[in-house]
């Protein structure tokens, strides 16, 4: 293993720890200036420095909060493993370059959004607002597209996702009538609109449309599997059961952010 790979893997591990810290802190509307603590509102006990990292905490036997006894979520370990793997993969693809730093930052944002949305059904403006500003500026330095493509991609993502946001309410009410019950859970929030804008900025035009296609297909596959599992295992099916949309949008954005040029060349070549 080269020094560059080892260094970037350690950097990714540190970023994974920061992602876990933000994912534990931001949904509770707390600032990021405090020391890592148990995210449970009834506890909030500060973690020992040896338990700031989930991996180190698990290896040292600090798997539960000493205050309330709640176990550390396995998600924390997965993030601290996934982040360095992503960083190393980007390093091998782009080498030490400005593009590497730019896409590593974008990837970290997508992981953070995925974790928070899966756990809290929430895509926070405190995350997306600075991310959109950085991505808009980053479009002038992205080697895979021009600044114009990045900005138009952001516009396309904003308009498309805002249209879906406006349609979500009527569609949800229609499904509720079909199921003869009221569906109160919002199937699509404005946070998805901001995430769609960010995805458009990092994938550009026309890449954003393929990112949305990957999003729709992957969400459809997972929804179908959940429906089948619910019918087969629980012997029942509930119309209108919502799943968080952000993780699929982040997945489509990441695929097109990294492999977009190759996918677009393949797509155009087929035509």
NORKASUL-V485323 format. One record per residue. N is the residue number from 1. RES is the residue in one small letter. PHI is phi in whole degrees, -180 to 180 (none if undefined). OMEGA is omega in whole degrees, -180 to 180 (* if undefined). Layout:
N:RES:PHI:OMEGA  N:RES:PHI:OMEGA
This chain:
1:x:none:-179  2:x:-74:178  3:x:-62:-179  4:x:-62:180  5:x:-65:179  6:x:-62:-180  7:x:-61:-177  8:x:-73:174  9:x:-66:178  10:x:-65:177  11:x:-61:178  12:x:-63:177  13:x:-63:178  14:x:-64:178  15:x:-64:176  16:x:-60:176  17:x:-64:177  18:x:-66:177  19:x:-63:178  20:x:-61:179  21:x:-61:179  22:x:-66:-179  23:x:-67:177  24:x:-80:-170  25:x:-98:-172  26:x:-63:-180  27:x:-61:177  28:x:-86:180  29:x:62:179  30:x:-95:178  31:x:-75:-178  32:x:-93:-176  33:x:-87:-177  34:x:-90:177  35:x:-68:178  36:x:-54:-177  37:x:-144:176  38:x:-61:-176  39:x:-75:-180  40:x:-70:-177  41:x:-61:-178  42:x:-76:-178  43:x:-118:179  44:x:70:-178  45:x:-71:179  46:x:-60:178  47:x:-84:173  48:x:-66:-179  49:x:-52:180  50:x:-69:-180  51:x:-108:177  52:x:-62:174  53:x:-90:180  54:x:-65:-180  55:x:-64:179  56:x:-63:179  57:x:-62:179  58:x:-67:-179  59:x:-68:-179  60:x:-94:178  61:x:83:179  62:x:-97:-175  63:x:-93:-179  64:x:-126:177  65:x:-74:180  66:x:-69:-179  67:x:-85:-176  68:x:-115:179  69:x:81:180  70:x:-72:180  71:x:-71:175  72:x:-70:-178  73:x:-59:177  74:x:-62:175  75:x:-53:-179  76:x:-62:179  77:x:-68:-179  78:x:-61:180  79:x:-66:-179  80:x:-72:173  81:x:-93:-177  82:x:-68:-176  83:x:-62:177  84:x:-65:176  85:x:-63:177  86:x:-64:-179  87:x:-61:-179  88:x:-66:178  89:x:-61:178  90:x:-68:177  91:x:-62:180  92:x:-65:-178  93:x:-83:-172  94:x:-111:-176  95:x:68:179  96:x:-74:-175  97:x:-156:174  98:x:-58:179  99:x:-62:179  100:x:-61:-180  101:x:-63:-179  102:x:-64:-177  103:x:-73:175  104:x:-64:178  105:x:-65:178  106:x:-61:180  107:x:-63:178  108:x:-64:177  109:x:-62:-179  110:x:-65:177  111:x:-65:-180  112:x:-61:180  113:x:-62:-180  114:x:-61:-177  115:x:-64:-177  116:x:-65:-178  117:x:-69:178  118:x:-67:-175  119:x:-90:-173  120:x:-127:-176  121:x:52:-172  122:x:-148:171  123:x:-119:-167  124:x:-87:178  125:x:-66:179  126:x:-65:175  127:x:-90:-170  128:x:-76:-178  129:x:-60:177  130:x:-66:179  131:x:-64:179  132:x:-66:179  133:x:-63:179  134:x:-65:-179  135:x:-67:178  136:x:-64:177  137:x:-71:-179  138:x:-65:178  139:x:-60:180  140:x:-79:-178  141:x:-121:-178  142:x:-77:-177  143:x:-76:-176  144:x:-89:-178  145:x:-159:175  146:x:-87:177  147:x:-61:179  148:x:-64:178  149:x:-63:180  150:x:-64:-178  151:x:-68:177  152:x:-68:174  153:x:-63:177  154:x:-62:178  155:x:-64:180  156:x:-63:178  157:x:-64:179  158:x:-63:-177  159:x:-66:-178  160:x:-64:-178  161:x:-71:176  162:x:-68:175  163:x:-62:177  164:x:-65:178  165:x:-63:180  166:x:-68:-179  167:x:-81:-173  168:x:-61:-179  169:x:-62:179  170:x:-59:179  171:x:-63:180  172:x:-64:179  173:x:-66:178  174:x:-65:177  175:x:-63:178  176:x:-64:178  177:x:-66:179  178:x:-64:-179  179:x:-89:-180  180:x:59:175  181:x:-154:-180  182:x:-87:177  183:x:-102:-176  184:x:-95:-178  185:x:-77:-180  186:x:-70:-178  187:x:-77:-174  188:x:-155:-176  189:x:-108:-179  190:x:-69:175  191:x:-60:177  192:x:-66:178  193:x:-66:179  194:x:-66:177  195:x:-66:177  196:x:-63:176  197:x:-65:178  198:x:-62:179  199:x:-61:178  200:x:-63:180  201:x:-68:-176  202:x:-91:178  203:x:-110:177  204:x:75:177  205:x:-107:13  206:x:-96:-175  207:x:-57:-178  208:x:-61:-179  209:x:-71:175  210:x:-70:175  211:x:-62:178  212:x:-69:177  213:x:-65:176  214:x:-62:178  215:x:-60:-177  216:x:-65:-179  217:x:-66:-179  218:x:-67:177  219:x:-65:179  220:x:-65:179  221:x:-64:-179  222:x:-65:179  223:x:-62:179  224:x:-64:178  225:x:-64:178  226:x:-66:179  227:x:-64:180  228:x:-62:179  229:x:-62:-180  230:x:-68:-180  231:x:-70:-176  232:x:-73:-174  233:x:-84:-175  234:x:-95:179  235:x:61:178  236:x:-156:179  237:x:-143:-180  238:x:-111:178  239:x:-67:175  240:x:91:177  241:x:-64:-173  242:x:-92:172  243:x:-122:179  244:x:-64:-175  245:x:-90:-176  246:x:-57:-179  247:x:-59:179  248:x:-73:176  249:x:-67:176  250:x:-65:179  251:x:-63:179  252:x:-63:178  253:x:-65:-179  254:x:-67:-180  255:x:-59:-178  256:x:-75:177  257:x:-63:-176  258:x:-91:-173  259:x:-108:-176  260:x:-54:-179  261:x:-58:180  262:x:-67:-180  263:x:-64:180  264:x:-66:177  265:x:-64:178  266:x:-65:-178  267:x:-65:179  268:x:-66:-179  269:x:-63:178  270:x:-67:-179  271:x:-75:*
